Amino acid sequence: MDDALVIGGRELRSRLITGTGKYPSPEAMRDSVIASGCELVTVAVGRIDLDTVEEAITDHLPDNVTLLPNTAGSATPDEAVRIARLTRAGGLPDWIKLEVIPDPRWLLPDPVGTLRAAEQLVDEGFTVLPYVFPDPVLQKRLEAVGCAAVMPLASPIGSGRGLKLRHAIEIMVEQAEVPVVVDAGLGAPSQAAEAMELGADAVLVNTAIARADDPAAMARAFRHAVEAGRAARHAGLIDERETAEASSPAGGLATRS
Amino acid sequence: MRDEAEHTSDREAVEGGAGRCRHAESVTVTVNGRVQETGPKETVESLLERLGLAARYALVERNGEPVERDRYGEIALEDGDTLVVARPVAGG
């Protein structure tokens, strides 16, 4: 079955995107990225510390993955635009995971600032994937300015609480004109499968893999869960019922009078 | 940074031009908040190399403007330039 995900004109075979943060070691990150089968990995952008020569994260990533830079650390649209311009000028892909996050406690994105930055970056030719609270109205606004995908959070970043805003994401899926990528808060493969079953086009997972006891094994589990959820979506889930409906003949051998 | 002969010939070449003489002396730039003395013909690329930062994905902003990677080798640093050097780091 040809079931490629298309974002910004690019076909992706994997519907799992992974982050590169929080791993116990660069080797664990690399092994996990490979085990996940993902094609896109997110990276942040940070100033180089002139005192310590650290290894570049990019040296640890397999060659066949594409970097998706994010604008982490941006509290305002201007900061996000600055990071995006810097990454593109420096030779990174002109895809940007747009994050405008003014609030350090809940790490919830600023919808107004995100929309403003998205408009600017689309105008400048970027392929923009904004990280948003699952707001179906905001989704439409972001689509209207030309975003390539919309990335609603399942629950707060790193919380592992799963699809706490499921109904809103269902509305987004139902009315989507560009892919919906559920990003943040997925703590277990079952939650990723649930997101895919309800019709998300892809999921982005970082903490649940990076902080697992065995990150590569968890990456593999997420890969299978995403594939299973996608297959289930295509197969057609049954409607829920209020009461039981026997799967076996009711009679058996007993005689009841 | 530069040998005396080259320095002298530079001075001869600009005899009578006080402005150029100053230019031939060292250039002070700020890199990630730290003051750096550089030679007069330092480019973004040579500065990165000298600082051991010639990683594949060094990202450079000069005086608030992003620098295109293709131009790292041709942009000569000027006295008072402020540079931000960044790169991809782990993130979600």
Contacts between the chains, C-beta under 8 A, distances in Angstrom:
chain1	res1	chain2	res2	distance
A	19	B	90	8.0
A	19	B	91	6.4
A	19	B	92	3.1
A	20	B	90	4.5
A	20	B	91	6.2
A	20	B	92	7.4
A	21	B	90	4.6
A	21	B	91	4.8
A	21	B	92	4.5
A	22	B	90	7.3
A	22	B	92	7.5
A	23	B	90	6.9
A	29	B	90	7.2
A	42	B	91	5.9
A	42	B	92	5.7
A	43	B	88	4.0
A	43	B	89	6.6
A	43	B	90	7.0
A	43	B	91	5.4
A	44	B	88	7.2
A	44	B	89	5.2
A	44	B	90	6.8
A	44	B	91	2.7
A	44	B	92	7.8
A	45	B	59	6.6
A	45	B	86	5.2
A	45	B	87	7.2
A	45	B	88	6.2
A	45	B	89	6.8
A	45	B	91	7.9
A	46	B	86	6.0
A	46	B	87	7.1
A	46	B	89	4.0
A	47	B	32	5.3
A	47	B	84	6.4
A	47	B	85	6.9
A	47	B	86	5.1
A	48	B	32	6.5
A	48	B	53	5.9
A	48	B	58	7.2
A	48	B	85	4.9
A	48	B	86	6.3
A	48	B	87	5.7
A	49	B	32	7.8
A	50	B	31	6.8
A	50	B	32	5.8
A	50	B	34	6.0
A	50	B	51	6.5
A	50	B	53	7.9
A	53	B	52	5.7
A	56	B	55	4.6
A	56	B	56	6.7
A	56	B	57	6.4
A	56	B	87	6.2
A	56	B	88	7.3
A	57	B	88	5.7
A	57	B	89	5.9
A	57	B	90	5.5
A	58	B	55	7.6
A	58	B	56	6.0
A	58	B	57	5.3
A	58	B	87	7.9
A	58	B	88	5.6
A	59	B	55	7.9
A	59	B	56	7.7
A	67	B	88	6.4
A	69	B	88	6.6
A	70	B	91	5.6
A	70	B	92	7.3
A	72	B	91	5.1
A	72	B	92	7.6
A	82	B	61	7.8
A	85	B	66	4.6
A	86	B	59	4.9
A	86	B	60	7.9
A	86	B	61	5.6
A	86	B	66	4.7
A	86	B	84	7.9
A	86	B	86	6.4
A	87	B	59	6.2
A	87	B	88	7.9
A	88	B	66	7.5
A	89	B	59	7.1
A	89	B	60	7.7
A	89	B	66	3.6
A	89	B	67	6.0
A	89	B	68	5.0
A	89	B	69	6.7
A	90	B	57	6.4
A	90	B	58	6.8
A	90	B	59	3.4
A	90	B	60	6.6
A	90	B	66	7.2
A	90	B	67	7.7
A	90	B	69	5.4
A	90	B	86	7.9
A	91	B	57	6.7
A	91	B	69	4.1
A	92	B	57	6.6
A	92	B	59	7.4
A	92	B	88	6.9
A	157	B	92	7.1
A	184	B	92	7.7
A	204	B	92	7.5
A	206	B	92	3.5
A	207	B	92	7.0
